[in-house]
Each structure stands twice: as C-alpha cells, then as structure tokens.
C-alpha cells in the first residue's frame, strides 16, 4: 500500500471515529433530556399521592353544556352497550387505560367505593371509557375490572372503535389539548382524573376530582340530590 493510500485510510478512520463520537454525544444528550423530562413528569405525578387533597370535594361545572351522545361499544364481558341501554340511568363516568400506573388506579379506587355505596340502587350505572382501545381489549378490561371488583352489570368498562370512543369522550365529557410528546394519557384529553356525573336525561351535571379521598361520598350525595 502506498504512503498516500495509508494516509487516506488513516484520515478516513479519524473521520469515522469523529462522526461516531459526535453522533453518540448527540443521541446521548437527546436520550438524557427525554429521560429527565419523563422522570420529572412522573415525579410531579407521584406527588399527587403524597399530597392528596383533603378538602371537601365540590362539583366542577362543565366548560359548556354537554349531552351524552349516541354510541355502540363493548364492555368487559363482551356485551354490546349502546346509548339506549343507559337511558333513564344516572351515570358515574371515568376515563382510563389499563397500563396507566399513576392516576388511573386512584380514580378507579374511587369508582370502586362509589360502586359499594350505590349497592341496590338500580338507577345508577358506573361507566369507564378507555382512551387506549388498541391495547384495552375486552380481555384486558375484564382483568382490570377484577382488580377493582367491578360488577359487570353495574360497572361497564367500555372499549371499541377508537373514533367512536374519542367522539364520545370529546363531545360528551372532556376537551382535547394540543399534542404533547410528554403526555402519558392517549388522546390528549384534559382532566382525565375527573369523574363525571350524568343525570337520567343524559345531561352532564358536573365533574368531581377523582384524586380527592372524599369524592366517593360527594358523588353519592349529588346523586341523591338529582333524585330529588
């Protein structure tokens, strides 16, 4: 090999090493930044549990009048549930995805309490709407429901077509925020920690903070007001 060829080979090796080093530093920086952001977000979410509010829950008014729209979805027992199946019922509604390990277990723990407090009240139905229908299959919801002792006749965990679910949630319950790469909740819906209360005519009457330990009893008290 000639001297010029060896020199060119060494230059190519140095260039390759330089490119690899720069790319490693770049992707390492990006990874660390993402990791920090996600960790920071998780820690701020974890603080929810450390500082759960102990104030008396209040009804949060909707941003604008909302009515339960028509839909056809499937519950955790594989039964089709439509809007007409819930006609005349008072509905307690929350929003979940089964792989959520932060707010969802707390909110559904609250729903479990509401289920217990409304035993023998056939005019009350609990409804959980998944925001992640791709992964939250009927089987996944059935397993998740068992975790909270969900009665499949009284607590309906619904999945189905994504467009149908998002249309129902967006029109009847929650606004959607702008895309956020650090938003762990699919769909970018706002205030998914809230529990919604719908009267027997299908009108959204308000929300409660699903992270507040006193919400279950407050929801039941509001249900009793609706009956009167």
ABEGO torsion letter per residue (X at the ends): XBAAAAAAAAAAAAAAAAAAAAAAAAAAAAAAAAAAAAAAAAAAAAAAAAABBABBBBBBBBABBBBBBBBBBBBAAGBBBBAAAABGBBBBBBBBBAABABAAAAAAAAAAAAAAAABGBAABBBBBBBABAAABBAAAAAAAAAAAGBBAAABBBBBEBAAAAAAAAAAAABBBBBBBAABABBGGBBGAABBBBBBAAGBBAEBBBAABAAAAAAAAAAAAAAAX
